[in-house]
Amino acid sequence: MFITIKNKEYELKFDLAFIRRLNEQQGLVYNQVNIGSAVEKTMPGVMSHDFAILADYVLCANEKLTRKLVDKYIEDLAVEDEEGKALDEFADNLTDAIKHGVMTRVPFNKVEKAIKKAQA
């Protein structure tokens, strides 16, 4: 997936480097040790389009991005389209990219199955 910020295109990769960055930022901490599992921990937020979590995913998916750039990008989508279609489309496309990412597809599917089972 690619996003364009200030006329510059950024590729979002959901690879092992992404997992490492997300684990540093969102990993589970037990006895003051970060034990990872950030994807599993945050996946419900991704699926429900929690924009703070989606922003974290974007930030971790490209090491050249900054929190300021990502936040402004998402906020601009919200401001530019009062009906929210652009923001919804972005969230749907990002969720789809995560669902099919090299290192995120397996945990995504596990969490999706667990949610469906809990709902049944």
N, C-alpha and C positions, 0 to 999 in steps of 0.2 A: 504494500500500500504506500502511496505517496501523498504528502500534503504540501501545499505551497504557502509559505509565509514570507511576506515582503518580497514577492517575486522570486523566491528561491525555493527550489523543490527539495524536499527531504524524504528519504525512503525510511519507512518504519519496518524494522526487522524484528520478528519475534523468535530470536535465536538464543543460543546459550549466553551470549553477552547480555541480552535483554534480561534473562532469568537472573543472572548475577546482579545486575543493577537493581532489578525489582526486589530481590531478596535483601540487598543492602538497605533499601528504602522501606520495605514493607514486611520483611520476614518476621516470622514468629520468634519471640524472645522467651527463652526458658532459662531460669537461673542465670540471667544476665548474658546468655549466649544466644546469638541469632542462629536459629536452626533452619532458616529458609521457609519453604512452603508458601511463599508470598502469592503465587498464582492461585493456589487453592483457597487461600484466605481471602483474596480480593475478587475472585470470580463472581460471587453473587452481586457485587457492586457493578462489575462490568455488564452482567446480564440485565441488571435493572437500570442501566445507563446513569450511574452515579458519575457526574462529570468531574468530580475531584479525582476519582479513581481512574477514569478514562484519561485525564490529563497526566496522571502518573505513568500510565502505560505508554502514552505518546512520548513522554520525556525519557523513559527508559528504553524505548525502541530506536532511538537515534542519539548517540552520545554528543552530537553537535548542537542539539537543542538545549535551550535553557528554560527554567521554570517561567520566567517572564515572557518569553516568546510563545510558549505553549498556552499559558493562561490567556494572553491577549488574543491569540488565534481563536480559542474556544469562545471567549467572551465576545469577540467581533462577530462570530457566526450567530450568536444569540441576538446581538443588537441589530445586525443588518437584516434580519428576517423575523418580523414580529410574529408570524404564524408558527415559527419554530421548525419549519420544514428542513432548512439547511442544517440545523443543529441535530435534528432527528436522523437525517441522512448520514451525517458524519458519524454519529453514534452507531448506527446500524452497520455502516461500512467498516468501522473500526472493530466492532464486535465480530463481524464476519472474518476479518483479517486475523483476529486473535484465535477464533475458532479453527482456522486452517493454518495457523502458524506452525513452523517446524517444531518448536519446543513447547508450544502452548495448546496444541490440539488434543493431546492425551489428557492433561488435567482438565481442560474445558469439558471434554466429553464425560469424564468421571463426575464432575460437579453437576453437569446438566442431567445425567442419569439419576444422581442422588436427589436432586430437586424434584424431578418427575416422580420418583418413587415416594418421596415424602408427601407429595401432593395427592397421590392416589389413595 
